Amino acid sequence: MELVRDRLVECGWKDEMRIACREHVKKKGRKDVTVDELIRVITPKGRASVPDSVKAELLNRIQNFIVSAAL
């Protein structure tokens, strides 16, 4: 998890999500947005915007772990 978090910060993904959240709150009004709503609205965008390089690195590490655990 720490690796994923670091990579997402490095590529600017975290900042993009923070901006998207702020824009949604501004549009709806601070008092009219719940955390659950914010998660529901932002999650699809967040998942779709994870860079392919981060996905590939994570997949590679998972595969290496599985191979090493099987030995």
Secondary structure, DSSP 4 states (H G I P E B T S, - for coil): -HHHHHHHHHTTHHHHHHHHHHHHHHHH-GGG--HHHHHHHHHHHHHHTS-HHHHHHHHHHHHHHHHHHH-
